Amino acid sequence: MLTPVEPVYLVELFPPLSAELLALLRSIKRPQWLEQTVCTGWAVRDVTAHLLDTALRDLSIKRDRMAPRLPDAPITNAAELAAHINRLNAEWVVAARRISPALLVDMLELVEKQMYTFYRSLPPDGVAVLSMPWSGAKSIPVWLDVARIYVERWTHQQHIREALGAPLLVERRWLYPVFDTLVRALPDVYQIVRLPQNTALTLRITGEAGGEWSLVRRPSGWRLYTGAPDAPQAVVKIDQDMAWRLMTRNVSPQTCRACATLQGDQSLALQLLMMCATLYG
């Protein structure tokens, strides 16, 4: 019932995901660009500008090997790293308010095409160029870097869609890869959790785009699998709509708790639910 997780190759989803966003943005009226999103202080135009910014940074650093901007002071913890990234994001968003919506969309189309071409040219199992090599992040394979970028771009597109009242991209084609990518972070976030060997924790996401993953404590550390053992010590069962919102920090664990089903050891299941809120970012 347990199968080790395999790499997930998502680069071919970039063009259709981009096409969905560009078609939406080109269909809206000027006042709609000012609709507020769940990203505090950011309207639709700001989230669009942020997507352009991250694509430009990605290509500049990873393809063109431009040195990334260093922080003003050494980064010593996660909070300082987050603050530096937030400053970079905010600077761009404010400056981009000088750009017309039409030009933003044209620039986004151009850059996203180049981003797809670049990532498609890389060996999926090669080592990714880190966008912030000074941050202390460990090296990851290209396929995982691409998958994380897919999750980021899919998530922000949903923020735009919700603000505009447009249909969300939650069919299995789009949403299952989001779950399958985010759960890859579970072994890392559980590194500090000490439990007996063979302890198994299962995350069961229901719905057309859902799936089942289990985290198992092995002698060498935590390992991630698809499926579930016969008797896991704890199970979290959650609907796909609430799951993606929790796992991308769109709702709080407390809100999600009211909708989730926790089975087995309640403290372990609640801990798994809380951990799922830390996977994005």
C-alpha positions in Angstrom: 0.0 0.0 0.0 3.0 2.3 0.3 4.9 3.5 -2.7 7.9 5.9 -2.5 7.1 9.2 -4.2 8.5 9.7 -7.6 9.7 13.0 -9.2 6.9 15.1 -10.6 7.5 16.8 -14.0 5.4 19.8 -14.5 7.1 22.0 -17.0 4.6 21.2 -19.7 1.8 22.7 -17.6 3.4 26.2 -17.8 2.1 27.2 -21.2 -1.5 26.2 -20.6 -1.5 27.7 -17.1 -0.1 31.0 -18.6 -2.7 30.9 -21.3 -5.5 30.7 -18.8 -4.2 33.7 -16.9 -3.5 35.8 -19.9 -7.0 35.2 -21.3 -8.6 36.1 -18.0 -6.5 39.3 -17.6 -7.3 40.4 -21.2 -11.0 40.0 -20.6 -11.4 42.3 -17.5 -12.4 45.9 -17.4 -10.1 48.6 -16.0 -11.8 49.0 -12.6 -11.4 45.3 -12.0 -7.7 45.7 -11.9 -8.2 47.4 -8.5 -10.2 44.6 -6.9 -8.5 43.5 -3.7 -7.1 40.0 -3.4 -6.4 37.9 -0.3 -2.8 39.1 -0.5 -3.0 41.9 2.0 -2.7 45.3 0.4 -2.4 43.8 -3.1 -5.0 44.3 -5.8 -5.3 42.2 -9.0 -2.8 44.5 -10.8 -0.3 44.0 -7.9 -0.5 40.2 -7.9 0.0 40.3 -11.7 3.0 42.6 -11.3 4.4 40.2 -8.7 4.1 37.3 -11.2 6.0 39.3 -13.7 8.7 40.2 -11.1 9.3 36.6 -10.0 9.6 35.4 -13.6 12.0 38.2 -14.4 14.1 37.4 -11.3 14.0 33.7 -12.2 15.4 34.2 -15.7 17.9 36.8 -14.6 19.5 34.7 -11.9 19.1 31.2 -13.2 19.4 31.6 -17.0 21.5 34.7 -17.2 23.5 34.1 -14.0 23.1 37.6 -12.7 24.0 37.9 -9.1 20.9 38.2 -6.9 20.5 41.3 -4.7 22.1 40.8 -1.3 20.3 41.7 1.8 21.3 44.9 3.6 22.5 42.8 6.6 23.4 39.1 7.0 20.4 36.8 7.3 20.5 34.8 10.5 17.0 33.3 10.8 13.8 32.6 8.8 12.1 35.8 9.9 14.9 37.9 8.6 14.8 36.0 5.3 11.1 36.5 5.0 11.4 40.2 5.7 14.0 40.6 3.0 11.9 38.8 0.4 8.9 40.8 1.4 10.9 44.0 0.9 12.0 42.9 -2.6 8.4 42.0 -3.5 7.0 45.3 -2.2 9.5 47.5 -4.0 8.6 46.0 -7.3 4.8 46.1 -6.8 4.9 49.8 -5.9 7.1 50.7 -8.9 4.9 48.6 -11.2 1.9 50.7 -10.4 3.3 53.1 -13.0 2.7 50.4 -15.7 -0.6 50.1 -17.6 -2.5 46.9 -17.3 -2.2 46.2 -21.0 1.6 46.6 -20.9 1.8 44.4 -17.8 0.0 41.6 -19.6 2.1 41.9 -22.7 5.3 41.8 -20.7 4.0 38.8 -18.7 3.3 36.9 -21.9 6.8 37.6 -23.2 8.6 36.6 -20.0 6.5 33.5 -19.3 7.3 32.1 -22.8 11.0 32.6 -22.1 10.7 31.0 -18.7 9.0 27.9 -20.2 11.7 27.7 -22.9 14.5 27.9 -20.3 13.1 25.3 -18.0 12.3 22.9 -20.8 15.9 23.1 -21.9 17.2 21.9 -18.5 17.8 18.3 -17.5 15.0 17.6 -15.0 17.3 15.6 -12.7 20.1 18.2 -12.8 20.8 20.5 -9.9 18.8 23.7 -9.8 20.4 27.1 -9.6 19.2 28.7 -6.4 17.6 32.1 -6.6 19.1 33.0 -3.2 22.3 31.1 -2.7 23.1 33.1 0.4 19.9 32.0 2.2 21.3 28.7 3.4 18.8 26.7 1.3 20.0 23.3 0.2 20.4 22.2 -3.4 17.4 20.7 -5.1 16.8 19.0 -8.5 15.5 21.0 -11.4 12.2 19.1 -11.4 11.4 20.1 -7.9 12.4 23.7 -8.5 10.1 23.8 -11.5 7.3 22.2 -9.5 7.6 24.8 -6.8 7.4 27.6 -9.3 4.3 25.9 -10.8 2.7 25.9 -7.3 3.6 29.6 -6.8 2.1 30.7 -10.2 -1.0 28.5 -9.8 -1.6 29.8 -6.3 -1.4 33.5 -7.3 -3.6 32.9 -10.3 -6.3 31.6 -7.9 -5.9 34.8 -5.8 -6.6 36.8 -9.0 -9.5 34.5 -10.0 -11.2 34.7 -6.6 -10.9 38.5 -6.5 -12.5 38.7 -9.9 -15.2 36.1 -9.2 -13.8 33.9 -12.0 -13.8 30.1 -11.9 -10.9 28.6 -10.1 -8.5 26.1 -11.8 -9.3 23.2 -9.4 -9.7 20.3 -11.9 -7.3 17.4 -11.3 -5.1 18.5 -14.1 -4.2 21.7 -12.2 -4.7 20.9 -8.6 -3.3 17.4 -8.0 0.2 18.6 -9.0 -0.1 21.3 -6.3 -0.7 18.7 -3.6 1.9 16.3 -5.0 4.5 19.1 -4.9 3.7 20.6 -1.5 3.8 17.3 0.4 7.4 16.9 -0.7 8.2 19.3 2.1 6.8 17.1 4.9 10.0 15.1 5.6 11.9 18.4 6.0 9.4 20.0 8.3 9.3 16.8 10.4 13.0 16.6 10.8 12.8 18.0 14.4 9.9 15.6 15.4 11.1 12.6 17.2 8.7 9.6 17.1 9.3 5.8 17.3 10.4 4.0 14.1 7.7 3.0 11.7 5.3 5.7 13.0 3.0 6.4 10.1 1.0 9.6 9.5 -1.4 9.8 6.6 -2.8 12.8 4.8 -6.0 11.9 2.8 -7.3 14.7 0.5 -10.7 14.0 -0.8 -12.3 15.1 -4.1 -11.5 14.7 -7.8 -8.0 16.3 -7.4 -7.2 14.6 -4.1 -4.8 11.8 -3.2 -3.2 10.0 -0.2 0.3 10.4 1.1 2.0 8.9 4.2 4.9 10.1 6.2 6.8 7.2 7.9 9.6 7.3 10.4 12.5 5.1 9.2 15.9 4.5 10.8 17.4 7.0 8.4 14.7 9.6 9.0 11.2 10.5 7.7 10.2 9.2 4.3 7.3 10.1 2.1 5.1 7.6 0.3 1.9 7.6 -1.7 -0.9 5.5 -0.2 -1.3 4.4 3.4 -0.4 1.5 5.6 -3.1 -0.7 7.1 -3.0 1.0 10.5 -1.4 4.5 10.5 -1.0 6.1 13.9 -2.8 9.2 12.7 -4.9 10.2 9.7 -6.0 13.7 8.6 -8.9 13.6 6.1 -9.6 16.9 4.4 -11.6 18.2 1.4 -9.5 19.4 -1.6 -10.8 22.9 -1.5 -9.9 23.4 2.2 -6.6 21.5 1.6 -5.2 23.8 -1.0 -6.2 26.8 1.0 -4.5 25.5 4.1 -1.4 24.3 2.3 -1.0 27.7 0.6 -1.7 29.7 3.8 -5.1 31.0 2.5 -6.9 29.8 5.7 -5.7 29.2 9.2 -5.2 25.7 10.7 -7.9 26.7 13.2 -10.4 27.3 10.4 -9.4 24.1 8.7 -9.7 22.1 11.9 -13.5 22.5 11.9 -13.7 20.9 8.5 -11.1 18.2 8.8 -11.5 14.7 10.2 -8.8 13.5 12.5 -8.4 9.8 13.1 -6.2 7.7 15.4 -3.9 9.6 17.8 -5.5 13.0 18.0 -2.4 14.9 19.0 -0.4 13.4 16.1 -3.2 14.1 13.6 -3.6 17.7 14.8 0.2 18.1 14.6 0.1 16.9 10.9 -2.7 19.3 10.2 -0.7 22.2 11.6 2.4 21.1 9.7 0.5 21.2 6.4 0.1 25.0 7.0 3.9 25.4 6.8 4.6 23.7 3.4 4.2 26.8 1.1 6.8 29.4 0.8 
